[in-house]
Amino acid sequence: MANVVDFERADDPRDVIHAAVQALAEGWLVGFPTDTVYTIAASALSVPGLAALEKLHATHGGYPYLALKAAGEALDYAPEMSELGRKLLRRSWPGPIILAFDRPGCLADQLPAAARKLTTSSGGLAMRVVPHAILASALKLSPSPLVLLGEGAADWKLAAELDLVAGDQLDLLIRQDPCRYAQSSSVVNITGPEWNMVHEGVVTERTVSRLAGQMFLFVCTGNTCRSPMAEGLFRKMLANHIHCGEEDLMDRGYLVASAGLAAASGAPASPESLELLEKRGIDLREHASQPISPRLLQQADAVYTMTRQHREMILREFPDLAPRVHLLTRDGSDVLDPIGFGFEEYEKCADQIERNLRAILEESFNTGTATNGTTNRTTDNP
């Protein structure tokens, strides 16, 4: 049996992490808890450790993968990753999805043959960012990436289960029961602009379809007037364009949202916006304002701001988002704030927004930017 250490009862948890990192560097295997199930780790540069992990994989199956510290590291291993791949890693990680990418790059080629064999057994180079503090701490101190086994056919939900079947092959097993999900990660293969579900675990195929979809985000200042009107108008226009109900947009791969640069959380749309859009068959009564956030911006495929200043404020903090952040108007003018200027100004504002949204819709579909990744039939072959 393994040397089992209860992380919660350790005199100094840092000593446990250091012991695990040392064992991995010396070519031993270490058992870790994760958000999904228990996993067996080997250093990605240790030939003895990888050989031992390969034997366990042959016995127990599952989907080995390369554990990364952060999502951006995936681009070092798959530099030719498609836009769909980049979208899924932005929206999925850290989280219970293993993404397997085609056309791995030169950094992946520098891994030992055993590491490449294990991490490509799903069809592409399999990687994941695990949201678990113990493993994250070990990765931070480790001089090399880690290859993990335990997702899929071999689902060890408790430390005792892992100890029973593989304890004699582990130098150390860190116990912190229970795992959050007690279910394996989903495994998704990405080949260019298409994806297919290799193994359905915590994240369902329907959820992956939504994650792979197109997200439009409209931004103003308070998210109670201009951007909610843009969101409501565009949602209706988009649903009409693809011939579905507004409630079906997410299942068709589209998400329309709005936010404000100086918004409070949970404020309703302005009374004038409610009345004006009701006349156009759009219900804003469920709208609740939300402030813009880095995560929201990172997830959006296209961000449309009401004014040039809004765009400048976003890009001042996130300059890398420039290709995805646009001014709503096609002529470069601002959509002026109608608050306090009466219902007539609201009508002018809504007309200006709607006119430009029609142009955006046409641009999006004519250029293909509103199309989604496709999916093949689900397979599940450990």
N, C-alpha and C positions, 0 to 999 in steps of 0.2 A: 504494500500500500504506500501511497505518497505521504510525504511530510505535509500534513494538512495544517494550515495556519488560519485561525479565525481572525479576519482583518479587524473586526469591531472590538476584539478583546486584546489585540496586540498592545504591548507596552508603548511602542512607538511605531505607528503605521509606516513611517518613512523607512524603517529598517526592513520591513517586509518588501517594499518596493525595490529597495537596493539589492536585497537577496535575490529577488526574481530576475532583475536585470543582469546580475552577475551570473546566475545559472544559465540564462539564455546566451550570454556572451561565451560561456564555456561549452556550449553545444548541447545543453540539456533542454528538456521540455518542461514547460510550466503551465499549470491550469489556472485560468482566470475566470471570474464572473464577468458577464457583459449585460447589456440591457435586454438581450434576447435569451440566450442560453449560455451554459458554461462552454469555454473554448480551450483548446490546447494550442499553445504558442511555441513557435521555434523562431530563432533568428533567421532572417531571410538570407544571411551570408554564411550560415553555419552548415557545412556539408553533413556532419554527423547528426545535427538536430533535424535537418530536413529529411535525412534518410529515415530517422525514427518516425517522423510525422507521416512520411509516405507509407510506411507499413501500417500505421493506424488508419490512414485513409483507405487503404486496400481492404482493411477489415471492417471498418464502420461506415464507409461512404461519406456522404455529405459534400459540401461545397467549400473547399479551402479558398482563402482570399488574402490579399495583401492589406494589412491594417495601416491606414494613413493617419497622420496627426491632424491634417486639415484638408478640406476639399480641394484647395488649389494645388496640392501635391499631385493630384491625379493627372494634371496636364503635363507633368514631368515624365510620367510613364506612358501617357497616350496623347502626345502633342498634336496629333491629327484628329482629335476628337471632334465629332460633328456638333453642330449647334444643338441638336436634340440631347446629345450626351452632356454638354455643358449646362443645359437647362435642368436636366434631371439631377445632376450632382449639386447644383445650386439649391434645388428645392427638396432634395431627399436627405442630404447629409448635414450634420450628423443624424443618423437614424437607422432603422432596421431594414435597409435595402442594400444588397450587394449588387453593384453595377459591374458588368463585364463588358469591356470595350474591345472592339476590333482594332487592328493596326497599332499594336503597342509600339512605343518608340525605343530609342537607343538606351535609355536608362533601364528599361525592362530587360533589354538584351544583356545588360551587365550583371544581372542576377544569376546565381548558379542554375544549372540546368534543372535541378530538382525543384527549385523555387518556381521556375517558369512552368514546369510541368504541372505542379500542384495548382498554381493560381490561374492556369488557363484550362483547367478541366471542365469548366462550365461553357467553354466555347470561345471566350475572349479573356483578356486579362481582368480578373475579378478583384475588386477593391471595395473598401468600405471605411468610413469614419465612424468609429464606435463611440457613442455618447455615454461613456462610463469612466468615472474618475480614476479608478484603480488602473485600468488598462491605459488610459491617457497619460497617467503619471509614468508608467513603465515605458511607454513609447517616447516620452519626452527625454528620458534619461538613456534610452537605448542608443548605441552607436549605429544601429542598422534598423531597417524596417522589420516587421514581424509578419510571419505567415501564420494564419489562424485556421484551426479546424474545429468543427463542432456544429455548424449550421446545416440543416437539411435532414439527412437520414439519421445522423447521430445527434439527437437533441437531448443534451444532458441538462435537465432543469434544476437539479440540485447538485451541490458539491459531492454528496454521497454517491450519486449515480455515476458521476465521472470517476470517482475514486474506485468504485466497484469494477468498472470495465477496463480502466487504463491506469489505475493508481500506481502499479508497479513500474510503469514506464515514465512516470513524472518525477522530477527532482523536487518539485514544490507544487502544492495545490492551495490557492488562496480562496478561502471560503467567505462569502458574503451573501447568504440566502435571504430572500428569494430573488431570482432574476425578475426584472420588471415585467416582461411579457411572458416568460416561460414558454416561448414559441420561437422557432427559428426565423431568421431574416428571409425576406423574399429575394429571389435572384432574378435579375433582369439583364438580358443580353441586348447590347446596342450595336447595331450594324448600320453605319451611316445615318440616314434619316429615319430608320425603322427600329423598333424594339419588339422583343418578345419575352414573355414570362417563362423562365425556365423552371422556377419553383415558387409557388405561392405560399408565403408564410404570413408574417404579421401584417404586411401591406397587401391589400387585395389587388387583383388585376384592374378592377374598376378605379381604384385610387391611383394606380400608376398611370392609367389613361388620363386621369384629370391632371396629374403632375406633368404629363407630357404635353398638355394642351397649351393654348395661347392665352396669355393674361394681358389685358388692357387696363392701364391705371390712369385715372384722370386726377389732376392735382390743382387745387386753388389754395386760398389762405385758410379759411375756417372750416371748409368741408360741410357747409350748410346751404350753399346757394349754387355757385357755378359748377363745381365738380359733381355734386349730386345730380344736377340737371343733365350734365354730360353723360354721367353713368347711366341714368335712366333712359335717356334718349338713345344712347348707343346700344344698350342691351336690347331694346325693342327693335331697332334697325337691324342689328345682327341676327336676331331670332327670325325676323321676316326674311332676311337674305338667305339663310340656310334652311328655311322652311321648318321651323320647330317652335315650340313654346319657349318662353323665356325661362321657365323652370327647368327646361331640358338642356340649356346651354352647357352646363358643367359636364353632363354626360356626353355631350357632343364635342367636348374638348375646349371649351371657351369659358373664361372667367373675366367678368367686367367689374371693376372696383374703383373706388375713389378715396381720396385722403386730403388732408390739409397740412400745410407747412406750419401753421400756428393753431391747429385744431385742438379742441378739448375732446375728450372721449365721451361718446354717447349722446351728443346733442342732436335734436331732430333737424330735418330740413326746414328752411324758412317757410312761413305760411304762404308767401307769394309763390315760392317754388312748388309747393304742394298743390296749390290751386291751379297754377299754370300748366303743370304736367298732367294733372287730372283731366283737364280739358283735352289733352292729347292722348288720353287713354293709358297714362302711366301713373302708377301708384308709388309715391315716395314715403308713405306713412311708416314703413318699417326702417327707413334710413336712420343710421346712428353714426355720427361723425367719428373719425379716427385720425390721429396724427400720423404723419408720414414716418416711416421707420426704415433703417438700413435693410432689414430683412424683406420688407415689402418692396422696396426699390430693387433689390437683388433678384426677387422672384419675377418681377414684371418683365414681359417681353417688349412692351412699348409703353412709355410714360408720356402723357400729353399734359402740358402745363397751360394754364390760362393766360399767363403773361411771360414776357421775356425775363422779368426779374425772378419769377418762380423758377424758371429753368436755370438761370445763373446761380441761384442759391443752392439748388441741388448739385450742380456740377462743381461748385466751389468746394463742396465736401466730398463729392464722389466723382471726380473727373473721368474715371474709367467708364462711367455709364453714358458718356456723351453719345455713342451711336444709338442708344435706346431711349434717350430723353429728347422729346420734340416739343415745339410750340404747337398748340392746337390749331391756330389759324394758318391757312396756307399762304397768306400774303404777308406774314410776319407782324401783323398788328396784335395788340393785346385785346383780350376779352375783358371789358371793364366791369368792375364790381357794381351791381345794381342796388345793393343794400342801401336803403334810405332814400331812394330816388323814385319810388312809386312803381305801380304795376306796369305802366307803359315801358319803363326801362327794363323791367324783367322780361317783357315780351321781346324787346329788341335783343336782349342778351341771349334768350333762348333761341331766337331765329338765327343769330350769328353762330351760336354753338352748333345748332342742327345743320346748318349749311356746310360748315367745315367737317362735321362728322360724316356727312355723306361722301365728301371727298376722301376722307381717311379710310372709310370702308371700301371705297373703290380702289384706292391705292393698295390697301392691305391684301385684297384678294387678287388683284391683277399682278402684283409682284410676288405672290405666294407667301407673304409673311404671315398670313392668317391660317396657313395650313398646319396640320398636326402631324406628329409622327404616327406611323401606322403600327399595328400590332399583328403578330402571327398567332396561331393557336398556342395555348398554354401547353408546355411540356414539363415533365417532372421526372427527370432521370438522374438520380444521384450517381 
